[in-house]
Amino acid sequence: MCSPAPREIARPACFCDNAAVQRAAVPSPPQPPDAPAPSDPPHSAPDPSRTAAAPSQPAPAPSPSTARSAGRGGLAIAGAKVSFILFGFVQQLILPRLLGTDGYGAVSVVLAGVGVVNNVIVATGIQGVSRAVSSVAEQDVAAAFRRTLALHAVLAVVVSAGFALLAGAIADFSEAPHVAGPLRLAAAVVLLYGLYAPLVGALNGQRRFLTQAAFDVGYGALRTASIAGFALLFLRAGQSGVLGAIAGFVAAASVIVPLAVTRTGLGRRGSAGPSIREHAAFLLPLAVSQTFLNLLLQTDFFLLRRFLGQATSGLALGAKAADDLIGVYRGAQLFAFLPYQLLLSVTFILFPMLARAHAEHDRAAVRRFAMTGVRLSFLLTGLLCAPISGLAPHVLHFAFPVEIWSRGGDTLRVLSLGMGAFAVLGVASAALTSLHRERAAAALTATTVLLVATGCSIAVPRAPFGPDMLVRSAVATSLALATAAVAGGVLLHRAAGGFVAARTALRVGAALLVAIAVGTQLPWLGKIAVLGEAVLVAVVYLAVLVATREIGREDLAALKQAFGRGARRA
């Protein structure tokens, strides 16, 4: 009698700020048993008993019902990702209007600080528990869940307490001592997320994808409404709107945790699943990798706030002036991050196939999938960056009040290109991880953090106080990310035998420059017209690619192969 097919795991759609949304996994390749997600760090050492017979015994194909379940789950999780991006946008658009640009800047410092910790605790909680419950027999799921939940609950308490103790130090480093109180309150969010993430991981590991997606969508809406509502209540009561926004964050998390417990329960006592030591061995490298990734997302922001604070102290301008400018920078970041967020879909589809080709020692397929994925990421990055960079002031005018769009256009124009390089870097790192070059990917991320920090530390303090400091930060960050993307390409070329053809890079660069140049000449015609102008800039970009024969009929065939029946057979 054949052994059952290994349980499929759909990586979760994360519910926290700036979190990378994990892909839905294909059936596990022969070695190792579970291929890492794009942003996963090294797994713990594989169990020899699980891998010894694998090379000659590939995993059986999933049943039709399992395939249908995975397909629906993938769609549900993709929908949750889109909804969370939308809810995040709504939240970011509301806060400047409620709190003013300076209040928006202050609350952004708090959310960025807690976001780094939350994203790590969420990734470890969801992926760790999902892995634990999906690796045991059905009758042992409840025991494995209870066992791992206990460890994550302890970690949540410890990390939350540590964050509360360090809140003052974080505020002082940012030269924003007035946000120490909201940061301490946000420690409650760390605790609640530390409890919620394992519950979502249990749903994920049991393939209850629709329930998982429903919680993520519902929580996104609840959090946005709660943050805005509490901020308004505190303001009307004559209190700090920043503190009110964080109180709303805590309130939303306090509601979602007990609701999730009603769906997952708390498991039952037992010894099934990984031991505490085994589970911790899996979590540690994951936590380290996620820490570097999330620090990379926020390094320029924290350093800029620090340098702005130092400048205002020297000029006796007060904290409000620094908060005001950091609010402008956060507004620019909101749109600059779009290419990175949306390009994760490339890793969801292509790199599970890359991992399988590597496991089957198909060198030609590895090279083909790597080059296809990177080329697609180049094309899509340019398509996303061209309208954002070319229409940067108009894009901000579309979404934000005058205090932000009138001073942030130049910053967004540069930073969107840097984040485009970051998107390519993310795809390259995902490919390296799929090829079991996790250490190289982690080292590349850590090095990039240092590059961004060094560049910002040299360039930003030398600029005069004002929007010039924001532009300097964007330039330093973008140059560091572009350098890291090139390094990632070199590493991927060595590992996979290919990265991207030089002619493709040149054609995309030329198309991007032409499209941006056209965008800079378009006038402000109103918010509705911005959407049409964005389409026009995108069409110019595509037209240049068609004219240079970078895009042709063969691309349609490639898309059918990647997303159609050929991909499902891979």
C-alpha positions, 0 to 999 in steps of 0.5 A: 500500500502506498504511503500517503502524499505529504501534506501541503503547506500554504505559507501564510498571508501575513497580517502585520505591517510590511510583512512579506507574504509567503507563498503556497507551497507545491508538494514537497520535493525529494530533498529536503522534505519541505522546500523553503519559502522565498524569505525563509532562512536555513532550515534545521538539519534534515532528518536522515531517515526522511531523506535516505530513500527520497532520491529514488522515490519522488513524492506521489502526485496529490489527489484531485481533491487535495489539488482543488483544496490547495488551489482554493487555499492559494486563491484565498491567501492571495486575496488576503494579501491584496486586501491587506495591502489595500487596508494598509493603504487606507490606514496610511491615507487616514492617519495624516488627515487625523493627526497632521503630518507631524503626528503621522510621522510620530506614529510611523516611528512607533509602528516601524519600531513595533513592526520589526519585532512583530514581523519576526514573531509572526513569521516564526509563529506561523511557519513554526507551528504550521510546520509542526502540525503538518508533519504529524499524523492527523490524530496527533495534530492537537498535541503537536499544536499544544506543545508548540503553542506553549513555547510560542506563548513563553516567547511572546511574554519574553519578547514583549517584556523586552520590547517594553524595557527597550522602548525608551532606548528605541525612542532615544536612538530615534531622537524622539523621546516623546514616543516612548510612551506609545512604544511601551503600550505597543509592547502589548501588541507584540504579546498579542501577535505572539499568541495570534501567530501560532493560532494562524499557523495551526490553521495553515498547517491543517490546510484550513486556508479559507478560515486563515484568509478570513481572519487575515482579511477581517483583522485587516479591516478591524485594525484599520477601523480601530486605529482610526477610531481610537485616534479620533476619540483621543483627539476629541478628548484632548489627548494624544492622537498618537497614543490613541492610534496605538491604543486602537492597535492594541484593542484590535489585536485584543479582539482577534486573539480570542476569536481565533481561539474559538476556531483553533482551540488550544490543543491537548496534552501529548508528546507528538510533534517536534521537541522544544529543542527541535522546534527552537532549532528551526525557529532560531535561523528563521528569526535571524533571517527575518530580523535582517530582512525587517531591519533592511526595510526600516534602516533608512527610516530610523536613521533619517529620524535620528539625523532629523532629530539631531538637526532640530536640536541644533537649530532649536526647532523642536521635535514637531519639525522632525516628525513633520519631515519624517511623515513626508518620508513615510508617505513616499515610502508607502508608494515606493514599497509597492514594487517589492510587495507586488513582485512577491507573486513572482516568487510564489509561482516560479521558485517552487518549480526552481526548488523542485528542479534543483532537487531533481538535479536538472541543471538546465531547468534550474537555469531556465526557471532562474532566468525566467523569474529574474527577467519577469521581475525586471520587466514588472519592476520597470512597469511598476516603477515607471509611473510611480517615479515619473509621476511622483509628485502627482502620485503623492498629491493623489493620496496625501495632503499638501504638506506631504505631496509638496515636499515629497515628490523628489524623494519618491522619484528616487526611492521608488527606483531604489525599491525597484532594485530591492524587488529584484534583490528579493527575487534573487534572494528567494531563488538562492534560498530555493537552491539551498543557498540560504546562508548566502541569501542571509549574508547578502541581506545583512550586508545590505543593511550595513550598506544602507546604514553606511550610506545614510550615515555619510550622506544625510547629516551633511544635507541642510535641514529640510526636504534635502535630507529626505532626498539624500536618504533616498539616494543613499538607500537606492544606491545601496540597494542597487549595489546589493541587487548586482551582488545578488545577481552575481551569486545567483549566476554562480548558483543557477548558471544564469541571472538576466541577459545583458540586453534585457537589463539595458532595454529595461533601463532604457524603457524606464528612463524614457517612460520616466522622462515622459511622466515628468512632463505631464501636468497635474490635471486632477486626481482622476486624471492621474490614473490615466497618466499612470496608464500612459506612462506604463504604455510608453514603457511597454512600447519601448520594450516592444520597439526594442524587441524585448517583448514579443510573441514568445513571451505569451508562450512563456506565460502560458508555460509558467502559469498554465498546464506546463507549470502544473505538471512541473 
